[in-house]
Amino acid sequence: MQTINIGDVSIVYSVEQRPRRKYVAIEIVAHNQINVLIPPSFDHLEVESWLRREAGWVLKQLHTQSPTGILPAKHFANGEQFWFQGNLFPLAIAYQPVSTALVELGNAQLHVVLPSDFRLNPSNEPIRRALITWYAEQAREQLPERIEAFGPIVGAWPTRLKISDYKSRWGSCSHDGTIAFNWRIIQAPLFAMDYVVVHELTHRIHHGHGPAFHAAIQAILPNAAERRQWFKQHAPDLRW
């Protein structure tokens, strides 16, 4: 990860080479954080110069791809709101004599309990790690149920299921039939999460994103665009 200052905005960026890409592009990863996608012929050392040349456009993308402008960074503090299954829950952080961090949803709060020793050296990283572990566990429990619900409708199942930590995409389907889901989709409401499930299951039949692929999804989810829009609207706040 590298940092570039454009005006009074500090942007963290990573660089990823894509073999089939012809032009430079960016992906919004999180608050003021982007992934710069470059073709094989593009020199990594030229990325910073490119970002400065395209500074106005980059800042516009950071602003317009968020429903409320550039979202504040997560601080993992008491009362801060986090999505889970389409609802926002405030964090409730406590320190107790436990051996490992615990996370539990209850009383309309997302409780994070840390070992008492952590109070001596407070940091948001243990909270972040505990939350990621918990969200991933929820995804492992609930996504197989959604696959069982839609597998017979799509007419396809994964050969293997993985829960991954992708920077930008919500899921993937490999040629060997492995389907991987980003644990972050468990933050979405069921109607939006189901879109990702159907999307990846459909790739077991249609490998590309051509008309047949989109027609197959539309036949199962007539309001697919609405479901997909939820992720587009809330993506910056889910990618922490």
C-alpha positions as CSV (number, residue, x, y, z in Angstrom):
1,M,0.0,0.0,0.0
2,Q,1.2,3.5,-0.8
3,T,-0.2,6.9,0.0
4,I,-0.5,10.0,-2.3
5,N,-1.8,13.4,-1.2
6,I,-4.0,15.2,-3.7
7,G,-4.8,18.6,-2.4
8,D,-6.0,18.1,1.2
9,V,-7.1,14.5,0.5
10,S,-4.8,11.6,1.5
11,I,-5.4,8.5,-0.7
12,V,-4.1,5.0,0.0
13,Y,-3.6,3.0,-3.1
14,S,-2.4,-0.4,-4.2
15,V,-1.5,-1.5,-7.7
16,E,-2.7,-4.6,-9.4
17,Q,-1.7,-5.8,-12.9
18,R,-4.4,-7.3,-14.9
19,P,-3.3,-9.3,-18.0
20,R,-6.3,-8.6,-20.1
21,R,-6.6,-4.9,-19.2
22,K,-5.8,-2.3,-21.9
23,Y,-6.2,0.9,-20.0
24,V,-5.6,2.1,-16.4
25,A,-8.6,2.1,-14.1
26,I,-9.4,2.3,-10.4
27,E,-11.6,0.4,-8.0
28,I,-12.9,2.0,-4.9
29,V,-11.9,-0.2,-2.0
30,A,-12.8,1.8,1.1
31,H,-12.7,5.3,2.5
32,N,-10.1,7.2,0.4
33,Q,-8.6,3.8,-0.6
34,I,-8.3,2.6,-4.2
35,N,-6.9,-0.2,-6.2
36,V,-5.2,0.9,-9.4
37,L,-5.7,-1.6,-12.2
38,I,-3.0,-1.5,-14.8
39,P,-2.3,-3.4,-18.1
40,P,1.0,-5.5,-18.4
41,S,2.6,-2.8,-20.5
42,F,2.1,-0.1,-17.9
43,D,5.1,0.8,-15.7
44,H,4.3,0.5,-12.0
45,L,6.6,3.5,-11.4
46,E,4.3,5.7,-13.5
47,V,1.2,5.0,-11.3
48,E,1.7,8.0,-9.1
49,S,2.2,10.3,-12.0
50,W,-1.0,9.0,-13.6
51,L,-2.9,9.6,-10.4
52,R,-1.7,13.2,-10.3
53,R,-2.7,13.7,-13.9
54,E,-6.1,12.3,-13.3
55,A,-6.5,13.8,-9.8
56,G,-9.8,15.6,-10.5
57,W,-11.4,12.5,-11.9
58,V,-10.1,10.3,-9.1
59,L,-11.5,12.6,-6.4
60,K,-14.8,12.7,-8.3
61,Q,-15.0,8.9,-8.3
62,L,-14.3,8.8,-4.6
63,H,-17.1,11.2,-4.0
64,T,-19.8,10.0,-6.4
65,Q,-19.4,6.3,-5.6
66,S,-20.5,6.9,-2.1
67,P,-24.2,7.6,-1.3
68,T,-23.2,10.5,1.1
69,G,-19.9,11.6,-0.3
70,I,-16.6,10.3,1.0
71,L,-17.4,8.2,4.0
72,P,-15.5,8.6,7.2
73,A,-12.9,5.9,8.0
74,K,-13.9,3.2,10.5
75,H,-12.6,3.9,14.0
76,F,-14.0,0.7,15.7
77,A,-15.2,2.8,18.6
78,N,-18.1,2.5,21.0
79,G,-21.3,3.4,19.2
80,E,-20.0,3.2,15.7
81,Q,-22.5,1.6,13.4
82,F,-21.8,-1.6,11.4
83,W,-24.0,-3.4,8.8
84,F,-25.2,-6.9,9.4
85,Q,-27.9,-8.5,7.3
86,G,-29.1,-5.1,6.1
87,N,-29.4,-3.5,9.5
88,L,-27.0,-1.1,11.3
89,F,-25.9,-2.0,14.8
90,P,-23.7,0.1,17.1
91,L,-20.6,-1.4,18.6
92,A,-20.5,-2.0,22.3
93,I,-16.9,-2.7,23.4
94,A,-16.0,-4.2,26.8
95,Y,-12.9,-5.6,28.5
96,Q,-13.3,-8.7,30.6
97,P,-11.1,-11.6,31.9
98,V,-11.4,-13.7,28.7
99,S,-8.6,-15.5,26.9
100,T,-9.7,-14.4,23.3
101,A,-11.8,-11.7,21.8
102,L,-15.5,-12.5,21.6
103,V,-18.3,-11.0,19.4
104,E,-22.0,-11.4,19.9
105,L,-25.1,-9.8,18.5
106,G,-27.7,-8.9,21.2
107,N,-30.0,-6.2,22.5
108,A,-29.7,-4.4,19.1
109,Q,-25.9,-4.0,19.6
110,L,-22.8,-5.7,18.2
111,H,-20.9,-6.6,21.4
112,V,-17.1,-7.0,21.2
113,V,-15.4,-8.3,24.4
114,L,-11.7,-8.1,24.6
115,P,-9.2,-9.6,27.1
116,S,-8.7,-7.2,30.1
117,D,-5.0,-6.8,29.2
118,F,-5.9,-5.1,25.9
119,R,-7.1,-2.1,27.9
120,L,-3.4,-1.3,28.8
121,N,-2.5,-0.9,25.1
122,P,-5.7,0.2,23.3
123,S,-5.8,-0.4,19.6
124,N,-8.6,-0.7,17.1
125,E,-6.8,-3.6,15.3
126,P,-7.9,-6.4,17.7
127,I,-11.5,-5.1,17.4
128,R,-11.3,-5.2,13.6
129,R,-9.8,-8.7,13.6
130,A,-12.4,-10.0,16.0
131,L,-15.2,-8.5,13.8
132,I,-13.8,-10.0,10.6
133,T,-13.6,-13.4,12.3
134,W,-17.2,-13.2,13.5
135,Y,-18.5,-12.0,10.1
136,A,-16.7,-14.7,8.3
137,E,-18.2,-17.3,10.7
138,Q,-21.7,-15.9,10.0
139,A,-21.0,-16.2,6.3
140,R,-19.9,-19.8,6.6
141,E,-23.1,-20.7,8.5
142,Q,-25.6,-18.9,6.3
143,L,-24.3,-19.0,2.8
144,P,-24.7,-22.8,2.4
145,E,-28.4,-22.3,3.2
146,R,-28.7,-19.8,0.4
147,I,-26.9,-22.1,-2.0
148,E,-29.3,-24.9,-1.1
149,A,-32.3,-22.6,-1.7
150,F,-31.1,-21.5,-5.2
151,G,-29.1,-24.4,-6.4
152,P,-32.2,-26.4,-7.6
153,I,-33.6,-23.2,-9.3
154,V,-30.3,-22.4,-11.1
155,G,-29.6,-26.0,-11.7
156,A,-26.0,-25.8,-10.5
157,W,-24.0,-26.2,-7.3
158,P,-20.4,-25.4,-6.4
159,T,-17.9,-28.2,-6.2
160,R,-16.4,-26.4,-3.2
161,L,-17.4,-23.4,-1.2
162,K,-14.9,-20.8,0.2
163,I,-15.3,-17.7,2.3
164,S,-12.7,-15.2,1.1
165,D,-11.4,-11.7,2.0
166,Y,-11.6,-9.9,-1.4
167,K,-10.6,-6.3,-1.6
168,S,-13.3,-5.4,-4.2
169,R,-15.4,-8.2,-5.6
170,W,-18.2,-9.9,-3.8
171,G,-17.7,-13.4,-5.2
172,S,-16.0,-15.5,-7.8
173,C,-16.5,-18.8,-9.6
174,S,-13.4,-20.8,-10.7
175,H,-13.3,-23.2,-13.7
176,D,-13.0,-26.1,-11.3
177,G,-16.4,-25.2,-9.8
178,T,-15.1,-23.6,-6.6
179,I,-17.3,-20.7,-5.6
180,A,-15.8,-18.1,-3.2
181,F,-17.8,-15.4,-1.5
182,N,-16.5,-12.3,0.1
183,W,-17.4,-12.5,3.8
184,R,-18.5,-8.8,3.6
185,I,-21.7,-9.8,1.7
186,I,-23.1,-11.0,5.1
187,Q,-23.5,-7.3,5.9
188,A,-26.1,-7.0,3.1
189,P,-29.9,-7.7,3.4
190,L,-30.9,-11.1,2.3
191,F,-32.4,-9.9,-1.0
192,A,-29.1,-8.4,-2.0
193,M,-26.9,-11.3,-0.7
194,D,-29.1,-13.7,-2.7
195,Y,-28.2,-11.8,-5.9
196,V,-24.5,-12.6,-5.4
197,V,-25.4,-16.2,-4.7
198,V,-27.4,-16.6,-7.9
199,H,-24.8,-14.6,-9.8
200,E,-22.0,-17.0,-8.9
201,L,-24.1,-20.2,-9.2
202,T,-25.1,-19.0,-12.7
203,H,-21.4,-18.9,-13.6
204,R,-21.3,-22.6,-13.3
205,I,-23.4,-22.7,-16.5
206,H,-22.4,-19.4,-18.2
207,H,-18.8,-18.6,-17.7
208,G,-18.9,-15.1,-19.1
209,H,-21.1,-12.1,-18.6
210,G,-22.9,-12.3,-21.9
211,P,-26.6,-11.9,-22.8
212,A,-27.3,-15.6,-21.9
213,F,-25.8,-15.1,-18.4
214,H,-27.8,-12.0,-17.6
215,A,-31.0,-13.5,-19.1
216,A,-30.6,-16.5,-16.8
217,I,-30.2,-14.3,-13.7
218,Q,-33.2,-12.1,-14.8
219,A,-35.4,-15.2,-15.2
220,I,-34.7,-16.1,-11.5
221,L,-34.5,-12.6,-10.0
222,P,-36.6,-10.2,-12.1
223,N,-35.5,-7.4,-9.8
224,A,-31.8,-8.3,-10.1
225,A,-30.9,-4.7,-10.9
226,E,-32.4,-3.4,-7.7
227,R,-30.6,-6.1,-5.7
228,R,-27.3,-5.3,-7.4
229,Q,-27.8,-1.6,-6.8
230,W,-27.8,-2.1,-3.0
231,F,-24.2,-3.1,-3.2
232,K,-23.3,-0.3,-5.5
233,Q,-24.9,2.2,-3.1
234,H,-23.4,0.8,0.1
235,A,-20.1,-0.7,-1.1
236,P,-17.8,2.0,0.4
237,D,-19.2,1.4,3.9
238,L,-18.9,-2.4,3.6
239,R,-15.2,-2.5,2.6
240,W,-13.4,-1.9,5.9
